Amino acid sequence: MSAPAIQITGLTKSFGDVHALRGVDMTIKQGEFFGLLGPNGAGKTTTINIVTGLVFRDEGSTEVFGKDTVKDFRFTRSKIGIAAQEFSVDWFFPIEKLLYFQAGYYGLTQEQAKPKIDDLFERLGLDKKRESRLRQLSGGMKRRFQIAKALVHDPDIIILDEPTAGVDVELRRELWQYLRDLHSQGKTILLTTHYIEEAELLCENVAIIHEGKILKEGSPKDLTRELGKAGITVQLGDVVNGMESYLNEFTFTRDENRLHFSVKDPDSAMPEIIRQLSKADVHIQSIESKVSSLEDVFLSLTGKGINE
């Protein structure tokens, strides 16, 4: 069986009196689109900085394709491309030159790097900015450049640390589509984000991190079913005596002519609720469902919203 793309076990890290990571365990399979979801300060960036060798771990292990990220750092770093939150490049060179520099760090010649750089400029809408310095770019263009920098050596694992933070909605959706395309090519993607919608739309599995601990891991669908607050509200035209006996299999509350059902899966529960109310000769004026989100899951696990 092939080794996971990333394996993290018992990872701890402190900065003085601040315990950034408190025993993080996480497994990311090869070819998986994985989200590390949590608020600012939860430990997301510290985790990926340890995996990529930018920060030393205190305890635990971090492996990439079965190789230790400290003992086999040359191998593991060659397999990863990271688009960090912060910009760590020379601000005085044109961005095209900076990409050639980045490719050179991984042993690529200019001739080898040129096709990839040309493709990245076209795919990310940077083609007209080749001669621009980073300080001349808008915030959205800088984010695109960070992604190009991460991809220039064609890594097997792509780590994106809050890649859409501060960008407008249109650019965010363009980047989402580009990430989907990369995933369809077999790339392993680790995305850190505090945007609930981003994790739900893109990620096959997510780990929810809070105060340096992984609280829960699984697919967005499974987590929302288990811990979410989905429900169905039925507005009745009238109330029929004894109708509650038809609804024994459901958990619900009544507010005058409204029934509020707590269900895990509204889509599957709704037909049965309608059927039972019809058997009780109840007239239904309207019915609406509330679908759970990862925000509900985070609230259930921590007692507060992800952006609080």
Residue pairs with C-beta under 8 A, 6 or more apart in sequence:
2 30
3 30
3 63
3 65
3 66
4 27
4 28
4 29
4 30
4 63
4 65
4 66
5 28
5 29
5 30
5 31
5 32
5 64
5 65
5 156
5 157
5 188
6 26
6 27
6 28
6 51
6 62
6 63
6 64
6 157
6 188
6 190
7 26
7 27
7 28
7 61
7 62
7 63
7 66
8 24
8 25
8 26
8 27
8 47
8 51
8 60
8 61
8 62
8 63
9 25
9 60
9 61
9 62
10 23
10 24
10 25
10 59
10 60
10 61
11 21
11 23
11 24
11 25
11 47
11 50
11 57
11 59
11 60
11 61
11 62
12 19
12 21
12 22
12 23
12 24
12 57
12 58
12 59
12 60
13 19
13 20
13 21
13 43
13 46
13 50
13 55
13 57
13 58
13 212
14 20
14 58
19 212
20 43
20 46
20 212
21 43
21 46
21 47
21 50
21 212
22 211
22 212
22 213
23 60
23 213
24 43
24 47
24 60
24 209
24 212
24 213
24 214
25 214
26 36
26 47
26 207
26 214
26 217
28 34
28 188
28 190
29 188
30 65
30 156
30 188
31 183
31 186
31 187
31 188
32 188
32 189
32 204
32 205
33 179
33 183
33 188
33 189
33 191
33 202
33 203
33 204
33 205
34 188
34 189
34 190
34 191
34 203
34 204
34 205
34 206
34 207
35 190
35 191
35 192
35 193
35 198
35 199
35 202
35 203
35 205
35 206
35 207
36 44
36 47
36 48
36 190
36 191
36 192
36 193
36 206
36 207
36 209
37 192
37 193
37 194
37 196
37 199
37 206
37 207
37 208
37 209
37 294
37 298
37 306
38 44
38 192
38 194
38 208
38 209
38 210
38 306
39 194
39 210
39 306
39 307
39 308
40 194
42 209
42 210
42 211
42 212
43 209
43 211
43 212
43 213
44 161
44 162
44 192
44 209
45 85
45 161
45 192
46 55
47 192
47 209
48 82
48 159
48 161
48 190
48 192
49 55
50 56
50 57
50 62
50 69
51 62
51 64
51 69
51 80
51 159
52 69
52 77
52 80
52 82
52 159
53 69
53 70
53 73
53 76
53 77
56 70
57 70
61 68
62 68
62 69
62 70
63 69
63 76
64 75
64 76
64 79
64 80
64 157
65 75
65 76
65 79
65 156
67 75
67 76
68 76
69 76
69 77
78 106
78 153
78 155
79 155
79 156
79 157
80 155
80 156
80 157
80 158
80 159
81 149
81 150
81 151
81 152
81 153
81 155
81 157
81 158
81 159
82 150
82 158
82 159
82 160
82 161
83 143
83 146
83 147
83 149
83 150
83 158
83 159
83 160
83 161
83 163
84 146
84 161
85 161
85 162
85 165
87 134
87 142
87 146
89 98
89 134
89 149
90 98
91 133
91 134
91 135
92 133
93 101
93 133
94 130
94 131
94 132
94 133
95 126
95 129
95 130
95 132
95 133
95 134
95 137
95 145
95 148
96 117
96 121
96 130
96 131
98 134
98 145
98 149
99 113
99 117
99 120
99 148
99 149
99 152
100 110
100 113
100 117
102 149
102 152
102 153
103 110
103 112
103 113
103 116
103 117
103 152
103 153
104 110
104 113
105 153
106 152
106 153
108 152
108 153
113 152
116 151
116 152
116 153
116 154
117 148
117 152
120 126
120 148
120 151
120 152
121 127
121 129
121 130
121 148
123 178
124 144
124 145
124 147
124 148
124 178
125 144
125 174
126 141
126 144
126 145
126 148
129 137
129 141
134 142
134 145
137 145
139 166
139 167
140 167
140 168
140 171
143 163
143 164
143 166
143 167
143 171
143 175
144 171
144 175
146 163
147 160
147 163
147 175
147 178
150 158
150 159
150 160
151 158
151 182
155 187
156 187
156 188
157 187
157 188
157 189
157 190
158 182
158 187
158 188
158 189
158 190
159 189
159 190
159 192
160 179
160 189
160 190
160 191
160 192
161 192
162 192
162 193
162 194
163 175
163 179
163 191
163 193
164 171
164 172
164 175
164 176
164 193
164 195
164 198
167 175
172 198
176 198
176 201
176 202
179 189
179 191
179 202
180 202
182 189
183 189
183 202
191 198
191 199
191 202
191 203
193 199
194 306
194 307
196 293
196 294
196 295
196 298
196 306
199 206
199 220
199 294
200 220
200 293
200 294
203 220
204 219
205 217
205 218
205 219
206 217
206 218
206 219
206 220
206 223
206 294
207 214
207 216
207 217
208 214
208 215
208 216
208 217
208 223
208 294
208 297
208 298
208 301
209 215
210 298
210 301
210 302
215 301
215 302
216 223
216 227
216 297
216 301
218 226
220 294
223 294
223 297
224 230
224 291
224 292
224 293
224 294
224 296
224 297
225 264
225 265
225 292
226 264
226 297
227 292
227 296
227 297
227 300
227 301
228 264
228 292
228 293
228 296
228 297
228 300
229 262
229 290
229 292
229 296
229 300
230 262
230 263
230 264
230 265
230 266
230 289
230 290
230 291
230 292
231 260
231 261
231 262
231 263
231 266
231 289
231 290
232 260
232 261
232 263
232 266
232 269
232 270
232 273
232 287
232 288
232 289
232 290
233 258
233 259
233 260
233 261
233 287
233 288
233 289
233 290
234 258
234 259
234 261
234 273
234 277
234 284
234 286
234 287
235 257
235 258
235 284
235 285
235 286
235 287
236 257
236 258
236 259
236 277
236 282
236 283
236 284
236 285
237 257
237 282
237 283
237 284
237 285
238 257
238 282
238 283
239 257
239 282
240 280
240 281
240 282
242 280
243 277
243 280
243 282
245 280
246 276
246 277
246 279
246 280
247 259
247 273
247 276
247 277
249 272
250 261
250 263
250 269
250 273
251 261
251 262
251 263
252 259
252 260
252 261
252 262
253 259
253 260
254 260
261 269
261 273
263 269
266 289
266 290
266 291
267 289
270 287
270 289
273 287
274 284
274 287
277 284
278 284
295 305
295 306
298 305
298 306
299 305
